[in-house]
Amino acid sequence: METLTAILSSPWFLIVWAALMLPCLIWTIRDLRVRNSHLMPLMQLVWCLTVLYSGPVGLLIYVTCGRKEIAEDGLYRRAFRSVAHCYSGCGMGEVAGLVIAAGLLALGNLWVALITFTMAYVAGFALTVGPMVQGGTDMRTAVKDAVIAETPSITIMEVVAIGIDLWLSGDAGMGDVLFWSSLIVSLTCGLVAAYPVNILLIAKGVKEGMMDPRNTHHDHGGGHAHA
């Protein structure tokens, strides 16, 4: 644990992370504009945020599961698209929650966990319900479907991510490298933890997952929530 803390506390961790993440993000943005501009604006945002949060890991998921260039589609690729969709919204809420509750207000771990989880859940939930309502689903149905389809994934993702962040960061404040490096590591851990949950949810028909990128056009729905 001391070795890990020392690594995460070094400014070199953030420097190396930025050196890996920024080229991945630039490549993703260019690829979305040049080769995969047919993807819905929401999914383009999802992939950019996924790469922003997880760098090379996010890029690997996008390249193998989110582009029209994939050779075939299936449960495991669909689950990665689904978890990326969830991850993009929850990540925004998690970052905001930790910065506000832990960084600015310096609250205790319990309050940090509760506030961060709530903000992550609301952000992930909104990213699901909003497009469904825009696509013609009535609000009541959209909310019901989103609660059923997204709650297990969001819960596992955030319990793991918030728990690891609090464990790694300790008493670090916003001025400490450890605060930010712990957040980076915890985000990707949450993504990995939620992936098998999404496989199970899609396999059981609880949620559909996101559409095959080879068949996606601006005038098509996302096929995301429980039908």
C-alpha positions in Angstrom: 0.0 0.0 0.0 2.8 2.4 0.8 4.4 1.8 -2.6 1.1 2.4 -4.4 0.5 5.6 -2.4 4.0 6.8 -3.2 3.4 6.2 -6.9 0.1 8.0 -6.9 1.5 10.9 -4.9 4.2 11.6 -7.5 3.6 14.4 -9.9 5.0 12.1 -12.6 1.9 10.0 -12.3 -0.3 12.9 -13.5 2.3 13.8 -16.2 2.5 10.3 -17.6 -1.3 10.0 -17.4 -1.8 13.3 -19.4 0.9 12.1 -21.9 -1.2 8.9 -22.5 -4.7 10.3 -22.2 -4.4 13.4 -24.4 -3.3 11.7 -27.6 -6.0 9.1 -27.1 -8.6 11.8 -26.7 -7.4 13.7 -29.8 -7.4 10.5 -31.9 -10.9 9.7 -30.7 -12.3 13.2 -31.5 -10.7 13.1 -35.0 -12.0 9.6 -35.6 -15.5 10.6 -34.6 -15.4 13.6 -37.0 -13.7 11.8 -39.9 -14.8 8.2 -39.9 -17.7 7.8 -37.4 -19.6 11.1 -37.7 -22.7 9.0 -38.3 -22.9 8.1 -34.6 -25.5 9.9 -32.6 -24.2 13.1 -30.9 -24.9 11.5 -27.5 -22.7 8.5 -28.3 -19.9 10.8 -29.6 -20.0 12.6 -26.3 -20.0 9.2 -24.4 -16.9 8.0 -26.2 -15.0 11.3 -25.7 -15.8 11.3 -21.9 -14.9 7.6 -21.6 -11.5 8.3 -23.1 -11.1 11.4 -21.0 -11.7 9.4 -17.8 -9.8 6.2 -18.7 -7.3 7.1 -21.4 -5.9 4.1 -23.3 -8.5 1.8 -21.6 -11.3 4.0 -22.9 -9.8 4.2 -26.3 -9.5 0.4 -26.5 -13.2 0.0 -25.7 -14.1 2.6 -28.3 -11.9 1.0 -31.0 -13.1 -2.5 -30.4 -16.8 -1.8 -29.6 -17.9 1.7 -30.7 -16.8 2.2 -34.3 -18.5 1.1 -37.6 -15.2 -0.6 -38.4 -15.9 -3.5 -36.0 -16.1 -6.8 -37.8 -19.0 -8.2 -35.8 -21.2 -7.3 -32.9 -22.4 -9.3 -29.9 -23.2 -9.4 -26.2 -19.8 -8.5 -25.0 -19.3 -5.5 -27.3 -22.9 -4.3 -26.6 -22.2 -4.5 -22.9 -19.1 -2.4 -23.3 -21.1 0.3 -25.2 -23.8 0.1 -22.4 -21.3 0.5 -19.6 -19.6 3.4 -21.4 -22.9 5.2 -21.7 -23.5 4.7 -18.0 -19.9 5.6 -17.2 -19.9 8.9 -19.1 -22.8 10.3 -17.0 -21.8 8.8 -13.7 -18.2 10.0 -14.1 -19.3 13.6 -14.4 -21.4 13.3 -11.2 -18.6 11.5 -9.4 -15.9 14.1 -10.3 -18.3 16.9 -9.3 -19.3 15.1 -6.0 -15.7 14.4 -4.9 -14.5 17.9 -5.8 -17.4 19.5 -3.9 -17.7 17.2 -0.9 -14.1 16.1 -0.3 -12.1 18.9 -2.0 -14.0 22.1 -1.3 -16.0 21.2 1.9 -13.6 18.6 3.3 -16.5 16.5 4.7 -16.1 13.1 6.4 -16.0 10.0 4.3 -19.7 9.1 4.9 -20.9 12.4 3.6 -18.5 12.3 0.8 -19.7 8.9 -0.2 -23.4 9.8 0.0 -23.1 13.1 -1.9 -20.9 11.7 -4.6 -23.1 8.6 -5.1 -26.2 10.8 -5.3 -24.6 13.2 -7.8 -23.3 10.3 -9.9 -26.6 8.5 -9.9 -28.5 11.7 -10.9 -26.1 12.4 -13.7 -26.2 8.8 -15.0 -29.9 8.7 -14.7 -30.4 12.0 -16.5 -28.2 10.8 -19.4 -30.6 7.9 -19.8 -34.0 9.5 -19.3 -33.3 12.6 -21.3 -32.7 10.9 -24.7 -35.6 8.5 -24.1 -38.0 11.4 -23.6 -36.6 13.2 -26.6 -37.1 10.0 -28.6 -40.8 10.0 -27.8 -41.0 7.9 -24.6 -43.3 9.4 -22.0 -41.7 10.6 -18.8 -43.2 8.0 -16.5 -42.2 5.1 -18.7 -38.7 6.5 -19.2 -38.1 7.0 -15.5 -39.4 3.5 -14.7 -37.3 1.8 -17.4 -34.2 3.8 -16.4 -34.5 2.9 -12.7 -34.8 -0.8 -13.6 -32.1 -0.8 -16.3 -29.5 1.5 -14.8 -29.7 1.2 -11.0 -27.7 -2.1 -10.7 -25.0 -0.8 -13.0 -24.7 2.6 -11.4 -24.7 1.1 -7.9 -21.9 -1.3 -8.5 -19.9 1.3 -10.5 -20.1 3.9 -7.8 -19.7 1.7 -4.8 -16.5 0.4 -6.2 -15.2 3.8 -7.6 -16.1 5.8 -4.5 -14.8 3.2 -2.1 -11.4 2.9 -3.9 -11.1 6.7 -4.2 -11.6 7.1 -0.5 -9.3 4.3 0.3 -6.5 5.6 -1.9 -6.8 9.3 -1.3 -7.0 9.2 2.5 -6.9 12.8 3.8 -5.6 14.3 0.5 -7.0 17.6 -0.5 -7.4 19.2 -3.9 -3.9 20.6 -3.8 -2.4 17.2 -3.5 -1.5 15.0 -6.4 -2.9 12.0 -4.6 -6.4 13.5 -4.7 -6.5 13.6 -8.5 -4.5 10.4 -9.1 -6.9 8.5 -6.8 -9.8 9.9 -8.7 -8.3 8.7 -12.1 -7.7 5.2 -10.8 -11.1 4.9 -9.1 -13.0 5.9 -12.2 -11.6 3.1 -14.3 -12.0 0.6 -11.5 -15.7 1.5 -11.4 -15.9 1.0 -15.2 -14.4 -2.5 -15.0 -16.6 -3.5 -12.0 -19.8 -2.5 -13.8 -19.0 -4.3 -17.1 -20.1 -7.8 -15.9 -23.2 -6.3 -14.5 -24.1 -4.9 -17.9 -23.4 -8.3 -19.5 -25.9 -9.9 -17.2 -28.5 -7.2 -17.6 -28.4 -7.4 -21.3 -28.3 -11.2 -21.4 -31.4 -11.3 -19.1 -33.3 -8.8 -21.2 -33.4 -6.1 -18.5 -31.7 -3.6 -20.8 -31.0 -3.6 -24.6 -27.6 -1.9 -24.6 -26.5 0.5 -27.2 -27.1 -0.1 -30.9 -24.6 -1.6 -33.3 -22.5 1.3 -34.4 -22.5 -0.1 -38.0 -26.3 0.5 -38.1 -26.5 3.8 -36.2 -27.7 7.0 -37.9 -28.8 10.3 -36.6 -32.4 9.5 -37.1 -32.3 6.2 -35.2 -33.0 5.7 -31.5 -30.3 4.6 -29.1 -31.9 1.3 -28.1 -30.6 1.8 -24.6 -33.0 1.2 -21.8 -35.3 -1.6 -20.9 -37.9 -2.1 -23.6 
